[in-house]
Amino acid sequence: MNGLTLAALYFIVASGFSLIFGLMRTVNMAHGALYLVGAYAGYAVFEIFYDNPATYDYAWYAGVLAGVAAAAVVGVVMQVGFLGWMQGQELRQALVTIGLSIIIADQLLAIFGGTSRQFFPPDALFGATQVPIVGRYPTFRLVLIAIAIGVGVGLWLLLNRTRLGLMIRAGVDDRRMLEACGVNVRLVSISVFALGAALAGLGGVVGGSAQPFTQGTDVQFLLAALVVVIVGGMGSIGGTALGALLIAMAEQLGQAFAPVYSVILTFAIMVAVLALRPQGLMGRPA
Amino acid sequence: MMRLSTNHLLLALFAVLLVLPFLVPPFWTANILGRALVYGLIAMSLTFLASYGGFVSLAQMMIAGVAGYTVAILGPTSIPMGAGLSWGLTIPIALVMATLAGLLVGVIAVRTMGIYLLMITLALAVGFALYVQANISVFNGYEGIRNVLGPQVLGRPFRDPFVFYYVSLAVCSLLFAGVLVLVRGPFGLVLQGLRDNPRRVSALGYNAALHRIAAFGVAGFIAGCGGVLVCFYNIGISPGSIGLWASVNILVMSVIGGLGHPIGAFAGALIYVLFDTFASSIYDRERFNTLIGLVFLVIVLVSPDGFLGIGKRLKESLQARLSRRKPKAAAPEPREEGPST
């Protein structure tokens, strides 16, 4: 059950990573930094609301909004300012995002310091709920799972049932043809990047409520997103969900039975998948 | 003619480096030049992979870490553990371990290229650091292992700036020359062929995977030498010194210097160390990462082939200007810009 919660969190973060990679072949090494941007921005707003008794109840929701918005804005700035005009130079883009993530992480450290923080979910989501089979379980973790399922279903609907989704999928298959059809691919790219970054920000706030965050959390989630996407397959929502589930379960089981080797277990899965199916479990052959 | 003049330049550089410790204060010898050399060595293992094989690997610091930890665990002076083997035994074992680690990374990553390789090696590097941090019984967890002093050389301790500097310089020069010789030999040519057109080289009957894995092994050996020296430089090793940021720093050095030629690694390491040392007088000591991040970003945005590329372009524009005066000279042919495109 804890594995499920972690899987939900990994899925939220990794789906944004996978989305961006799927359309634009951009490996966003700053994804962990975006997670942290969302978490800190959300926390800054959350704190203001939380200290004021009148708005106390809305503090968490405001934090979620602020975190998502901040990450999305940073994502758009990254795409417009840096990545947009070097489209197709994948390695260079990855290097740029590494540079950006160094700067973002350092500036966040300068502004917010190194102490770890945690959100307090609103009272409505706090406490425990009776769940069949497992008994009492923290409500917030159920909410987390619900959010992840919501994100998954939402993304699936967006990609498969809307015009924007149609354009995104067309862009994955043949970018230049789509451009020739008169679609403003630049705009589509920016919105996809904003969406992917927003998901990282959402992960930041939601994850920041489930476990404390500090400097270094960005590394943890960048790593998680990478491994999940490598295992699950690039650009596939189903694959990301499967990968998140697999990796989170492995991590939890590993921590329960052999804490020292839990990281090794995660990597054993990754290596096994790479050896047998280099494109990931549900990925299409490149 | 061209190659000869490059060799002369390198020899002149070597001569300058040889006498430099007598001209600058000991602080510079150990903490700037020496440090640039040992980190440059690790960066060179990456540059070697990138410029001749086309692999941008983030696992080189991890391999250096394997060597460093081997030395720390087996060495005679380590605190709090240490098997107490002699240095003469410890260091070769560390290098063998690093080479094996390099081969292992190669085996894992051999089927991938470009950004996939970058991602997988990053995951491996971070995973190793996290594993080391979690494992207390062998690696002493978060604290790492201290007091790895290194052997005595000519009766003087390894910590002596001159000893450290000259040993580092000797190791770096040998490996540097070794790389230059290697890439001109059959193995290097096959490797470069694989970088440019893997299908054709495979069609000629060369085993692509084996050559790539071997390249990772060579890079592993180089990184291992660097790792041992870095371990002596820091008098110990801890997970923080081989984690994500350490790996990224190696990449930053290589890219700042330029991925086109092994010398770029050392140039980049020197620039990095200079910024690290004098950041306080430029911006703010605490915000060193922002500064180096900005430098890195500017280099990637403006000159993807790094500091060397800037020099090369200056030279080319100068030549172009000269040749405009003498119309018979042809403009220099645009060279391939390495793997960064």
Interface residues (C-beta under 8 A of the other chain):
Chain A: R25 V27 M29 F82 Q89 E90 L91 R92 A94 L95 V96 I98 G99 L100 I102 I103 A105 D106 Q107 A110 V219 L222 L223 L226 V227 I230 P259 V260 Y261 S262 V263 I264 T266 F267 M270 V271 L274 A275 P278
Chain B: V56 I108 R111 T112 G114 I115 Y116 L118 M119 I120 L122 A123 L124 V126 G127 L130 Y131 A134 N135 I136 S137 G243 L244 W245 V248 L251 V252 V255 E286 R287 F288 N289 T290 I292 G293 L294 F296 L297 V300 L301 P304 P339 S340 T341
